[in-house]
Amino acid sequence: MRGNILILKYKNMNEVFIDVTILEPRMKHPTIFDAFDRIISGEAVVIHNDHDPKPLYYQLLGERGNCFSWIYLENGPQVWKVEIRKHTQAPETVGAIAAADMRKAELLKRLGIDFCCGGKHTLEEACQEKNLDVLRVKKELEDVDKLSLTGQQHDFNAFTPSFLADYIVNVHHSYVNNNLPMITELAEKVALHHGSNRPYLERIFYAVNVIGKDLCSHMKMEEEVLFPAIKQLERGENREAALQVLRESISGAEDEHQAVGQLLKDIHELTGNFTLYEGACNSVGMLYFKLKAFEDDLLQHIHLENNILFPKVLHAQA
């Protein structure tokens, strides 16, 4: 007991409990900050309050940095109980969140959060970029954990690097090879017929052309250089040579993903999130439909490489 401040330390739970409701208003945040500064990594401050302490989250993030987790143990309407646990390890990235659970990847995608090319951003950084309430997003991610798995779910994290590489070739490279010619033809047709009145359709055709050329070169490099080096490393053959190839190829592949990802964003914006304009013909409708499906597949393709395959390989060579 410190004056009229109740602070209890539960050694077996490594927690400090603070009943904020009994504190003077001017002492609430300073007391919580003081308690947080005193605990070590892995320990937590649990606060009990009579309203949502969301402003505290942003103040703590701004003044102490992204070094804690924030979990609602109770979320109103009369009582709010929050666990603030200190950590020193690197904050979890949106790429890691998506890699761990494809249901969460779907949620991030619906929210417009880029977990592919932007997979190295923290959730806080990604939410700030999209002007999203990070606490609301965290709550939605926590809710996903409570859902039961339905349908077939691939556990990509359980795939060996060589098996995952084969999966990418057989599923995603094949998808590009089978669909890109039709999309390019449609984009050219639409640009020729409607580009004079809607110049952005010509820009879409240009972007599709660049994506096509870049992807063909990219996939060829993966199939002939990067993926064979992954399999070579997994077999333990000529390890040093394989590592050299991987270090160079993975860095280049991530840069290429970034470039293609930007072109996808350009197409997304040019089409208004693939929303047909009034009076659009069937060719435009088909182009938008195929572009949306192509984007979905390519984002998954990039996600599997950036957030699962490449980290697996880099971890194995460390």
Order of alpha helices (4+ residues) and beta strands (2+ residues): beta-beta-alpha-beta-alpha-beta-beta-alpha-alpha-alpha-alpha-alpha-alpha-alpha-alpha-alpha-alpha-alpha
